[in-house]
Amino acid sequence: MTAPRSGKDARPRLVDFWHDLPREGRLLLSIVVLQFLGTGLVLPFHIVYLAEVRGFGYSTAGLLIAVQPLVGLVAAAPGGHAIDRLGPRRVLAAALACLVVGGVVLALASSLPVAVAGLALQGLAFGLEWPAAQSLVAAVVPPAIRQRYFGLNFALLNLGIGLGGIVGGLFVDVDRVITFQTIYLADAASYLPALVLLLGPLRHVGGPVTHAPEPGGETGAGAEAATASVSYWAVLRRPAVASVMGLGFLASFVGYSQLNAGLQAFAREVGEVSTRGLGLAFAANTAVIVVLQLLVLQRIEGRRRTRVMAVMAVVWAGSWLLLGATALVPGTVGATLLVAGCASVFALGETLMQPTLPALVNDLAPDALRGRYNALSSISFQSAAIIAPPIAGFLVGHGLGQTYIGLLVMGSLVLGVVAVVHLEKRLSPAVNGVREPEVPGAETLPAGGVV
């Protein structure tokens, strides 16, 4: 690895990161754009495909869309145990296989049971994929550059989704079912390169973790059995874990869950923004992430992650104020520009959060429990994603739009206060992203160190 630079040159450069990144990490990054290109092809058109192309109607399609997060939520907890017991590589490979089969099934979903089966397979995969992928990254990428990895991965992910959305929008035709079948089959195929990597070049990494005994504790099979029996309740009772998961829940509730549901409802019902305007807003969101992520990574390197989350919270509060301002100019170009501004400012917050929270979770987690830590993080996000849309829909649908905006602004500010006032004092500097110079002879904290 390259020696650290000092002074004004201490900010990491992309070439340094690529040089320091192990071969396995480079291979994982190499297929991100392709994998999420397939996601981008279908993501904007799920409900249109089910409701209009397959003729299930929007009411039924809305219920069908809920199948994925519900199955994913149920799968996350046993998935975390499986990751710790079998290793993240095997679980991730199984999840990718489910995504391949699920995409093929959805392409052929001419009846309701087939559609449910395809969505359930994808929900199962999503419940396993996120914690398994995070755990695999933590297994192959050193802690010192993990935050940069998660940030660059997020930028490439959004690039793939953005390109896929453009291609899908130009290709699909609601009067030709074959066009939708094609994009679902392409989505299924997009997971095959990652599956080949896991079964081939990466087959030697991400195996079951060797269970190191606690000081003075059992060794060998006894230590492994003791670690394997650790419950999620016991994990949550570990220092700082519940606080980190609560922070993740708040970030999901006032953040992503609203971007994917509440923003659209408010923009349509209150701001009277067209669907084309919403498309512009999401294109702006993706563009900001792709353009700014690397710059943001350089600026936040070595800074306390809790402080970065606090800045993100203020940025998100500002984005929701922009959305609320559309009520002042409904049905105008100004309203469309305000929604695009909201999505763009929100994207800046995303570039602060996506490298930070996953790195915090994985630096806090000991190797033998990493799957359960990441599963809890996934559960916290998915739980908020299930309850937030109905709350947003109720408030906007009952003429309480400004109450809804106030809830998001206050929730964002509470998120920032919780990060700095409550969580920060429970984390060691290393887990919180501060890379302090090593002192000869000084003791170092193990993974998951807290103060």
Secondary structure by P-SEA (a helix, b strand, c coil): cccccccccccccaaaaaaaccaaaaaaacaaaaaaaaaaaccccaaaaacccccccaaaaaaaaaaaaaaaaaaaaaaaaaaaaccaaaaaaaaaaaaaaaaaaaaacccaaaaaaaaaaaaaaaaccaaaaaaaaaacccccaaaaaaaaaaaaaaaaaaaaaaaaaaccccccaaaaaaaaaaaaacaaaaaaaaaccccccccccccccccccccaaaaaaaaaaccaaaaaaccaaaaaaaaaaaaaaccccccccaaaaaaaacccccaaaaaaaaaaaaaaaaacaaaaaaaaccccaaaaaaaaaaaaaaaaaaaaacccccccaaaaaaaaaaaaaaaaaaaaccccaaaaaaaaccccaaaaaaaaaaaaaaaaaaaaaaaaaaaaaacaaaaaaaaaaaaaaaaaaaaccccccccccccccccccccccbbbbcccccc
